Amino acid sequence: MKIEKFSDEHLDFITEMMNIGAGNAANALSILLDSKVEVKQPKVNIEFSDTIVKRIGDLSLPVLCVKIAVVGDLFGDMFFILPEKDKEAIVHLAEMSIIRKKRKGQLDLSAVKEIANILAGTYLTAIHDFCKIKVYHSVPNLIIDMVQSIFDEYLASVAETGKNFIVVENEFTVMINDEREKTPTSSFKLLLVLAPNVDSIQKLAGSSDEAKKILNIR
């Protein structure tokens, strides 16, 4: 049977995967920032092409978006979206990271791409571990634009899309390990949007069904 959209059961399993991915992402950020990082249990939803933009937030404000292609047994795209109000926080945190230490110089927004690159790996690893499928990601591409423009352009450029968007709402809190900091904690929200193509919806849904049998999950 051809699967063209995710069911409620698939959403439950995807939520479990993304919970693991968020925890791994917090651990990766903790190492990168040399500070304790906590993450709230993420909210996971399945959206479609006509509702995805409304889920993300205020259409009148620009966002910082990192787009990453997904390849391997799954094909599609990942978007890491940071609201404008949280951009300053993530850039400041990036300046504290080992990325800055390695470069020993002025830092720009490209460090955010490197952070997104690391986080992409943690979420895709969760998919690999749960579904036992090979999945990789490409070099990240930074976009600063309105949400509406980003997704209108994306949907127009994709010849075939399953129109199923997995939206993961994350909120991270960093306990900054630096006595010079005036503010000891910093929080930011980060949205992960995974847009698999039609064949990948079939693959991911089928793999999750098999994984539930192996793990004896009902």
Helices and strands as residue ranges (DSSP letters): H 8-33, E 36-39, E 43-47, H 52-56, E 62-72, E 76-83, H 84-96, H 98-103, H 110-131, E 135-137, E 141-146, H 147-157, E 165-175, E 185-196, H 198-215
